[in-house]
Amino acid sequence: MNKEISELNKKAEKFSEKILKVHSEVSKVIVGQDDVVEKLLIALIANGHVLVEGVPGLAKTLMIKTLSECINSDFSRLQFTPDLLPADITGTKIYDHKNTSFKTMKGPIFSNFILADEINRAPPKVQSALLEAMQEKQVSIQGDTIKIAEPFIVIATQNPVESEGTYKLPEAQVDRFMFKLMIGYPSKADEIEIIERFTEGITYSVSKLLTSKQILEMQKFNQKIYADKKIKEYVAEIIDATRNPETYGLDIGDFIEFGASPRASLWLILSAKARAMINGRGYVKPEDIQSVAHDVLRHRILLTYEAEAEQKTSDEIITEIIEKIVVP
């Protein structure tokens, strides 16, 4: 192992200790969702946004709120409803009679940590209010463009089972999210633990373990984690296989209408680097790519009607691709 990698490992180990403490702190409240919590921390380190999907009652909101409480930064919870207006998120200008001029009133989007709860309950016009903020870290309010202080992360939730009174997220909006995480039911043992924790009048509190400055340091270091050229080629082949599956001997072309965009390649590398950091490494392994591939790609592969008719999911297609592409 050369000197440069050794130095990266040492720094990654220091950051890893802090991140794992946050994970442990969140686990005081949240039971049995370790993988989802880890992916949220990966997104935080990689400077990406997250869409969390799961049926009601799986503690999606509680998990995100608990994570935000471990970080010493500004937090805003936005409850998306059909009557919400874009100005309710971004802010607006009001007339100041005293100074006979207009002044800008910033909306809740000007926070470090945003929880967009039930994002698909608001109409597309409101959903689009997040687009500029998520991609360019800025907001335009009646001619004025205002930068959002970093770190800035949007974590949105949606329920997959309710279609009445909901609006499907536009593809451009969905593509802004680094991850789409699926939350499943807890195991029987976890269910018992949940019952014991929340039915006996015991309250759990978490400590603030990270500052905004520390998160920015991690995000900056994440860019420096080493990814070998073979790793980059591996990622490029996975993405290309979503567009040209027949080139790789995959018989899934009839199921894919559109493959993943180059943005998927970037997030695969950045999230794999963040996973390496959490594991105390200054370099990326193929396992890091495989671990985050489903979360990065499941919302970026658009399926055909034939896939829907045969009940073929994007996760199944991603699994086939990963099994077929040669690991470096």
LINNORRA-V618196 format. One record per run of one state. SS is the DSSP state (h for helix, s for strand, l for the rest). FROM is the first residue (numbers start at 1). TO is the last residue. If there is no record, write none. Layout:
{{SS | FROM | TO} {SS | FROM | TO}}
This chain:
{{l | 1 | 2} {h | 3 | 26} {l | 27 | 33} {h | 34 | 46} {l | 47 | 48} {s | 49 | 53} {l | 54 | 59} {h | 60 | 69} {l | 70 | 70} {s | 71 | 72} {l | 73 | 74} {s | 75 | 79} {l | 80 | 86} {h | 87 | 90} {s | 91 | 96} {l | 97 | 100} {s | 101 | 106} {l | 107 | 112} {s | 113 | 117} {l | 118 | 118} {h | 119 | 121} {l | 122 | 123} {h | 124 | 136} {l | 137 | 137} {s | 138 | 141} {l | 142 | 143} {s | 144 | 147} {l | 148 | 152} {s | 153 | 158} {l | 159 | 170} {h | 171 | 174} {l | 175 | 176} {s | 177 | 182} {l | 183 | 187} {h | 188 | 198} {l | 199 | 209} {s | 210 | 211} {h | 212 | 222} {l | 223 | 225} {s | 226 | 226} {l | 227 | 228} {h | 229 | 243} {l | 244 | 244} {h | 245 | 248} {l | 249 | 252} {h | 253 | 255} {s | 256 | 258} {l | 259 | 261} {h | 262 | 278} {l | 279 | 282} {s | 283 | 283} {l | 284 | 285} {h | 286 | 297} {l | 298 | 301} {s | 302 | 303} {l | 304 | 304} {h | 305 | 309} {l | 310 | 313} {h | 314 | 324} {l | 325 | 328}}
